[in-house]
Amino acid sequence: MSMEYDAHGYEMVWRPNYELKAVVGWLLAIVGAVIVNFVGGLPTVPLYIMIAICLVMAAARARPALQLHRVHKNLKGQQLKEIELSEVVEQIKDRPDDQWLGFGFDWGPRHAQRAFELGKRDWAELRSKEDNPDMGVRWLHGIELNEEPIFQPMKHVEGHTLITGTTGSGKTRLFDLLITQRILAGESVIVLDPKGDAETRENMKRACNYMGDPRRFISFHPGFPLESVRLDPLANFSRPTELASRIAALIATSSGGEVFKDFGQMAMNNVIQGLLLIDARPTLTRLRRYLEGGTESLVLRAVQNYVEREAPDFHQDLQAALSKVENASMLKRAAAAVRFYREFVQETKGNSDLEGLLTMFQHDKAHFSKMIASLLPIMNMLTSGDLGPMLSPERMDQDDTRPIYDTRKITEQNKVAYIGLDSLTDAMVGSAIGSMILSDLAAVAGDRYNYGTDLRPVNIFVDECAEVINDPLIQILNKGRGAKLRLFVATQTIADFEARLGDAAKATQVLGNINNNISLRVIDPDTQKYITDNLPLTRVKYVMRTQGMSSDSNDPAVFGGNHGERLMEEEAPLLQPQLLGYLPNLEYIAKISGGRIVKGRLPILVEKKESKAA
């Protein structure tokens, strides 16, 4: 129903309900006629005629009066709606290829017109007594009478989704709704949650239990080591150099700090190449051990293994050379192995990966310690205490029975993984863990993109994305669709991306790879402008009133006046940017599916409803 456009093209629906007053007037006329007839003893036939006329006139006015009353009443908005898991199943059971986004309507020019007219009124008149002034304005959703479930084709979700909203606006509750649907669809889900929301974790576990497979759910959280799985963020890579880059990216650099970062990356790469030469899996703990404690034992084993496999003719000679220093320190034995390699093996069977490790071994120790001083603090934080075995799992450790996972294993086994980063306790460590997991996931995505067949979708939810965003995440956004990865990233403001990446161009690159936008309440003007600038313009109508008076200078007694009204039209945004700052909790504006504009509201997913909201 559209009431602002009548036969003449315009009608103000927020005006007083004159039709209702007319209905009341005609009904009062009936009462008056009955009283007059009773008191005056008049004939009844005229009374009946009068009553019939009044009823006809009241009925004629009743329908528009009722419609206008519904419009006005709807401005009070609707209370938050609680739903249980079974209700989510009921909503999506007949639409397996769609994603449910709560309740709402498609926002169009008529809603822009209504919002324009309401903007000229005193908003205090539209508040109910129980309204909380800090929670936005409910009339923004109430300008449309006909609300219905909002669905989006999953084919469109493959273009990734950006969710913006200030603190407390409902981003996490939106995540709950979307995550639950993907679990119910039997798809793999990975959630990176810097805050560590317990309700989200419980909702994920409950959905897995509902599906009859509680073992699908796994949880990682530094604050609950005994309840967590072990997670290896260095398990997947195409080239060993990726691992060094992955860790070096965590080093904060200032003016001139790039030199130390590059040296640290080179040192880590040398150690990683050495570990691979001795068939040892690179882990954070091993890297820290050799960087901090020296590479003597690694160099000795690497030379022995390399000579044994690639230059077996020199194997006996190497053993003889080492036997001469058998009782010497590890440093001297490693130095002897290096001399043997340089003198006999390098010329004919040289290996650049091994030689990088040997060069680092011969580097001045004092200078080496200074150059990696910026690397060691983050390595210490990621390997200390309970976090060490959680991020550097040893598969041969019989005492630790916690299962070991990595992102490839999660996706291949169709797991539902909740990864809490505990950033509130330690923001630096939480950010580092999240960045490394995304880097590991990018390696898995590249492998799926290049070699995968019959891939199952993987859904990745990143809350407070600006805390963990890095170049690998940009690559996932860019190429993730071909690898069947769907990303849902949430942030408070667009500026968070630029602040984290330190580059406006990279922030634009992130936004340019995301096709769907869901905006809850946003306070930041730049973010408001970014969201609404992507919406088309419309034209709004308004009435211009003019009045004037004229007089004859020769005859002051002769004067005239005029009063007029004109229906005007002007170009305006489909949605005023400032209105995004007045959205109540759990209400949103979304641009989805290639241009569809939706005004919606979210239900709250609960274990058991205590009360039903109106």
Solvent accessible surface area in square Angstrom, and as a share of the most:
residue,aa,sasa,rsa
1,M,77,0.34
2,S,48,0.31
3,M,23,0.10
4,E,2,0.01
5,Y,75,0.29
6,D,62,0.32
7,A,105,0.81
8,H,162,0.72
9,G,21,0.20
10,Y,34,0.13
11,E,45,0.20
12,M,51,0.23
13,V,3,0.02
14,W,11,0.04
15,R,47,0.17
16,P,73,0.46
17,N,18,0.09
18,Y,123,0.47
19,E,20,0.09
20,L,78,0.39
21,K,131,0.55
22,A,30,0.23
23,V,19,0.11
24,V,71,0.41
25,G,37,0.35
26,W,76,0.27
27,L,83,0.41
28,L,114,0.57
29,A,31,0.24
30,I,25,0.13
31,V,81,0.46
32,G,30,0.29
33,A,18,0.14
34,V,67,0.39
35,I,97,0.49
36,V,86,0.50
37,N,22,0.11
38,F,172,0.72
39,V,117,0.67
40,G,49,0.48
41,G,65,0.63
42,L,94,0.47
43,P,90,0.56
44,T,69,0.40
45,V,96,0.55
46,P,75,0.47
47,L,23,0.12
48,Y,134,0.51
49,I,97,0.49
50,M,78,0.35
51,I,38,0.19
52,A,52,0.40
53,I,89,0.45
54,C,0,0.00
55,L,93,0.46
56,V,99,0.57
57,M,74,0.33
58,A,7,0.05
59,A,67,0.52
60,A,66,0.51
61,R,111,0.40
62,A,43,0.33
63,R,170,0.62
64,P,42,0.27
65,A,3,0.02
66,L,111,0.55
67,Q,37,0.16
68,L,1,0.00
69,H,86,0.38
70,R,114,0.41
71,V,1,0.01
72,H,48,0.21
73,K,136,0.58
74,N,29,0.15
75,L,4,0.02
76,K,76,0.32
77,G,20,0.19
78,Q,60,0.27
79,Q,62,0.28
80,L,85,0.42
81,K,69,0.29
82,E,48,0.22
83,I,3,0.02
84,E,49,0.22
85,L,15,0.08
86,S,59,0.38
87,E,51,0.23
88,V,0,0.00
89,V,41,0.23
90,E,105,0.47
91,Q,54,0.24
92,I,26,0.13
93,K,115,0.49
94,D,115,0.60
95,R,107,0.39
96,P,102,0.64
97,D,109,0.56
98,D,25,0.13
99,Q,1,0.00
100,W,1,0.00
101,L,0,0.00
102,G,0,0.00
103,F,23,0.10
104,G,0,0.00
105,F,10,0.04
106,D,73,0.38
107,W,10,0.04
108,G,15,0.15
109,P,80,0.51
110,R,70,0.26
111,H,3,0.01
112,A,8,0.06
113,Q,1,0.00
114,R,3,0.01
115,A,10,0.08
116,F,55,0.23
117,E,4,0.02
118,L,0,0.00
119,G,47,0.45
120,K,122,0.52
121,R,76,0.28
122,D,84,0.44
123,W,63,0.22
124,A,69,0.54
125,E,102,0.46
126,L,15,0.07
127,R,80,0.29
128,S,23,0.15
129,K,207,0.88
130,E,115,0.52
131,D,23,0.12
132,N,73,0.37
133,P,96,0.60
134,D,109,0.56
135,M,77,0.35
136,G,12,0.11
137,V,4,0.02
138,R,57,0.21
139,W,6,0.02
140,L,1,0.00
141,H,6,0.03
142,G,2,0.02
143,I,1,0.00
144,E,9,0.04
145,L,29,0.14
146,N,85,0.44
147,E,51,0.23
148,E,104,0.47
149,P,54,0.34
150,I,1,0.00
151,F,21,0.09
152,Q,2,0.01
153,P,50,0.32
154,M,15,0.07
155,K,130,0.55
156,H,76,0.34
157,V,0,0.00
158,E,20,0.09
159,G,7,0.07
160,H,4,0.02
161,T,2,0.01
162,L,2,0.01
163,I,0,0.00
164,T,2,0.01
165,G,0,0.00
166,T,31,0.18
167,T,101,0.58
168,G,55,0.53
169,S,0,0.00
170,G,10,0.09
171,K,13,0.06
172,T,22,0.13
173,R,47,0.17
174,L,1,0.00
175,F,4,0.02
176,D,3,0.01
177,L,2,0.01
178,L,0,0.00
179,I,2,0.01
180,T,1,0.01
181,Q,2,0.01
182,R,7,0.02
183,I,0,0.00
184,L,22,0.11
185,A,54,0.42
186,G,28,0.27
187,E,23,0.10
188,S,1,0.01
189,V,0,0.00
190,I,1,0.00
191,V,2,0.01
192,L,1,0.01
193,D,5,0.02
194,P,1,0.01
195,K,75,0.32
196,G,18,0.17
197,D,34,0.18
198,A,55,0.42
199,E,75,0.33
200,T,4,0.02
201,R,38,0.14
202,E,73,0.33
203,N,5,0.02
204,M,2,0.01
205,K,78,0.33
206,R,57,0.21
207,A,0,0.00
208,C,0,0.00
209,N,77,0.39
210,Y,110,0.42
211,M,82,0.36
212,G,62,0.60
213,D,53,0.27
214,P,78,0.49
215,R,199,0.73
216,R,23,0.09
217,F,25,0.11
218,I,14,0.07
219,S,17,0.11
220,F,2,0.01
221,H,11,0.05
222,P,29,0.18
223,G,41,0.40
224,F,94,0.39
225,P,27,0.17
226,L,163,0.81
227,E,137,0.61
228,S,5,0.03
229,V,12,0.07
230,R,13,0.05
231,L,4,0.02
232,D,1,0.01
233,P,2,0.01
234,L,3,0.01
235,A,29,0.23
236,N,9,0.05
237,F,64,0.27
238,S,82,0.53
239,R,152,0.56
240,P,34,0.21
241,T,64,0.37
242,E,44,0.20
243,L,0,0.00
244,A,1,0.01
245,S,48,0.31
246,R,15,0.05
247,I,0,0.00
248,A,1,0.00
249,A,64,0.50
250,L,31,0.15
251,I,14,0.07
252,A,98,0.76
253,T,56,0.32
254,S,92,0.59
255,S,118,0.76
256,G,55,0.53
257,G,14,0.13
258,E,92,0.41
259,V,94,0.54
260,F,82,0.34
261,K,43,0.18
262,D,82,0.43
263,F,26,0.11
264,G,1,0.01
265,Q,56,0.25
266,M,95,0.42
267,A,0,0.00
268,M,0,0.00
269,N,34,0.17
270,N,14,0.07
271,V,0,0.00
272,I,0,0.00
273,Q,19,0.08
274,G,0,0.00
275,L,0,0.00
276,L,59,0.29
277,L,25,0.12
278,I,9,0.05
279,D,108,0.56
280,A,20,0.16
281,R,65,0.24
282,P,3,0.02
283,T,0,0.00
284,L,0,0.00
285,T,41,0.24
286,R,47,0.17
287,L,0,0.00
288,R,64,0.23
289,R,127,0.46
290,Y,22,0.08
291,L,7,0.03
292,E,85,0.38
293,G,63,0.61
294,G,27,0.26
295,T,8,0.05
296,E,34,0.15
297,S,43,0.28
298,L,0,0.00
299,V,0,0.00
300,L,9,0.04
301,R,118,0.43
302,A,0,0.00
303,V,0,0.00
304,Q,43,0.19
305,N,38,0.20
306,Y,13,0.05
307,V,0,0.00
308,E,99,0.44
309,R,116,0.42
310,E,90,0.41
311,A,2,0.02
312,P,83,0.52
313,D,128,0.66
314,F,49,0.21
315,H,45,0.20
316,Q,134,0.60
317,D,78,0.40
318,L,0,0.00
319,Q,67,0.30
320,A,54,0.42
321,A,30,0.23
322,L,6,0.03
323,S,64,0.41
324,K,172,0.73
325,V,35,0.20
326,E,113,0.51
327,N,152,0.78
328,A,36,0.28
329,S,63,0.40
330,M,84,0.37
331,L,89,0.44
332,K,126,0.53
333,R,58,0.21
334,A,0,0.00
335,A,29,0.22
336,A,9,0.07
337,A,0,0.00
338,V,1,0.01
339,R,129,0.47
340,F,12,0.05
341,Y,0,0.00
342,R,76,0.28
343,E,117,0.52
344,F,100,0.42
345,V,0,0.00
346,Q,64,0.28
347,E,157,0.70
348,T,98,0.57
349,K,97,0.41
350,G,42,0.41
351,N,40,0.20
352,S,90,0.58
353,D,59,0.31
354,L,0,0.00
355,E,39,0.17
356,G,23,0.22
357,L,0,0.00
358,L,0,0.00
359,T,79,0.46
360,M,13,0.06
361,F,13,0.06
362,Q,106,0.47
363,H,59,0.27
364,D,89,0.46
365,K,105,0.45
366,A,65,0.50
367,H,80,0.36
368,F,24,0.10
369,S,66,0.43
370,K,140,0.59
371,M,21,0.09
372,I,3,0.02
373,A,58,0.45
374,S,44,0.29
375,L,0,0.00
376,L,34,0.17
377,P,68,0.43
378,I,10,0.05
379,M,0,0.00
380,N,43,0.22
381,M,61,0.27
382,L,0,0.00
383,T,15,0.09
384,S,53,0.34
385,G,67,0.64
386,D,88,0.46
387,L,22,0.11
388,G,5,0.04
389,P,60,0.37
390,M,0,0.00
391,L,1,0.00
392,S,5,0.03
393,P,0,0.00
394,E,61,0.27
395,R,122,0.45
396,M,157,0.70
397,D,58,0.30
398,Q,148,0.66
399,D,138,0.71
400,D,26,0.13
401,T,123,0.72
402,R,40,0.14
403,P,69,0.43
404,I,20,0.10
405,Y,20,0.07
406,D,15,0.08
407,T,3,0.02
408,R,70,0.26
409,K,72,0.30
410,I,0,0.00
411,T,8,0.05
412,E,107,0.48
413,Q,87,0.39
414,N,22,0.11
415,K,26,0.11
416,V,0,0.00
417,A,1,0.01
418,Y,0,0.00
419,I,2,0.01
420,G,0,0.00
421,L,2,0.01
422,D,25,0.13
423,S,10,0.07
424,L,149,0.74
425,T,109,0.63
426,D,56,0.29
427,A,65,0.50
428,M,117,0.52
429,V,13,0.08
430,G,0,0.00
431,S,15,0.10
432,A,4,0.03
433,I,0,0.00
434,G,0,0.00
435,S,5,0.03
436,M,0,0.00
437,I,2,0.01
438,L,0,0.00
439,S,11,0.07
440,D,0,0.00
441,L,1,0.01
442,A,21,0.16
443,A,13,0.10
444,V,2,0.01
445,A,8,0.06
446,G,31,0.30
447,D,47,0.24
448,R,28,0.10
449,Y,118,0.45
450,N,100,0.51
451,Y,168,0.64
452,G,32,0.31
453,T,112,0.65
454,D,146,0.76
455,L,46,0.23
456,R,125,0.46
457,P,33,0.21
458,V,1,0.01
459,N,0,0.00
460,I,1,0.00
461,F,0,0.00
462,V,0,0.00
463,D,3,0.02
464,E,24,0.11
465,C,1,0.00
466,A,15,0.12
467,E,65,0.29
468,V,0,0.00
469,I,3,0.02
470,N,19,0.10
471,D,69,0.36
472,P,35,0.22
473,L,0,0.00
474,I,4,0.02
475,Q,82,0.36
476,I,3,0.01
477,L,6,0.03
478,N,74,0.38
479,K,98,0.42
480,G,0,0.00
481,R,134,0.49
482,G,44,0.42
483,A,0,0.00
484,K,78,0.33
485,L,2,0.01
486,R,17,0.06
487,L,0,0.00
488,F,0,0.00
489,V,1,0.00
490,A,0,0.00
491,T,1,0.00
492,Q,59,0.26
493,T,30,0.17
494,I,23,0.11
495,A,54,0.42
496,D,45,0.24
497,F,0,0.00
498,E,80,0.36
499,A,86,0.67
500,R,101,0.37
501,L,33,0.16
502,G,67,0.64
503,D,57,0.29
504,A,55,0.43
505,A,71,0.55
506,K,68,0.29
507,A,6,0.05
508,T,92,0.53
509,Q,79,0.35
510,V,1,0.00
511,L,20,0.10
512,G,67,0.64
513,N,34,0.18
514,I,17,0.08
515,N,95,0.49
516,N,1,0.01
517,N,11,0.06
518,I,2,0.01
519,S,0,0.00
520,L,0,0.00
521,R,23,0.08
522,V,1,0.00
523,I,103,0.52
524,D,33,0.17
525,P,95,0.59
526,D,100,0.52
527,T,0,0.00
528,Q,17,0.07
529,K,119,0.50
530,Y,59,0.22
531,I,10,0.05
532,T,9,0.05
533,D,89,0.46
534,N,63,0.32
535,L,15,0.07
536,P,80,0.50
537,L,108,0.54
538,T,15,0.09
539,R,124,0.45
540,V,2,0.01
541,K,43,0.18
542,Y,47,0.18
543,V,43,0.25
544,M,66,0.30
545,R,157,0.57
546,T,61,0.35
547,Q,151,0.67
548,G,34,0.33
549,M,159,0.71
550,S,73,0.47
551,S,84,0.54
552,D,60,0.31
553,S,107,0.69
554,N,140,0.72
555,D,62,0.32
556,P,107,0.67
557,A,83,0.64
558,V,84,0.48
559,F,141,0.59
560,G,31,0.30
561,G,62,0.59
562,N,98,0.50
563,H,128,0.57
564,G,25,0.24
565,E,104,0.47
566,R,139,0.51
567,L,79,0.40
568,M,55,0.25
569,E,76,0.34
570,E,73,0.33
571,E,107,0.48
572,A,11,0.08
573,P,48,0.30
574,L,11,0.05
575,L,3,0.02
576,Q,76,0.34
577,P,31,0.20
578,Q,108,0.48
579,L,17,0.09
580,L,0,0.00
581,G,16,0.16
582,Y,93,0.35
583,L,0,0.00
584,P,11,0.07
585,N,37,0.19
586,L,8,0.04
587,E,10,0.05
588,Y,1,0.00
589,I,3,0.01
590,A,1,0.01
591,K,46,0.20
592,I,0,0.00
593,S,27,0.18
594,G,84,0.80
595,G,43,0.41
596,R,74,0.27
597,I,12,0.06
598,V,0,0.00
599,K,0,0.00
600,G,0,0.00
601,R,20,0.07
602,L,2,0.01
603,P,2,0.01
604,I,35,0.18
605,L,7,0.03
606,V,29,0.17
607,E,123,0.55
608,K,158,0.67
609,K,39,0.17
610,E,166,0.74
611,S,74,0.48
612,K,162,0.69
613,A,40,0.31
614,A,105,0.81
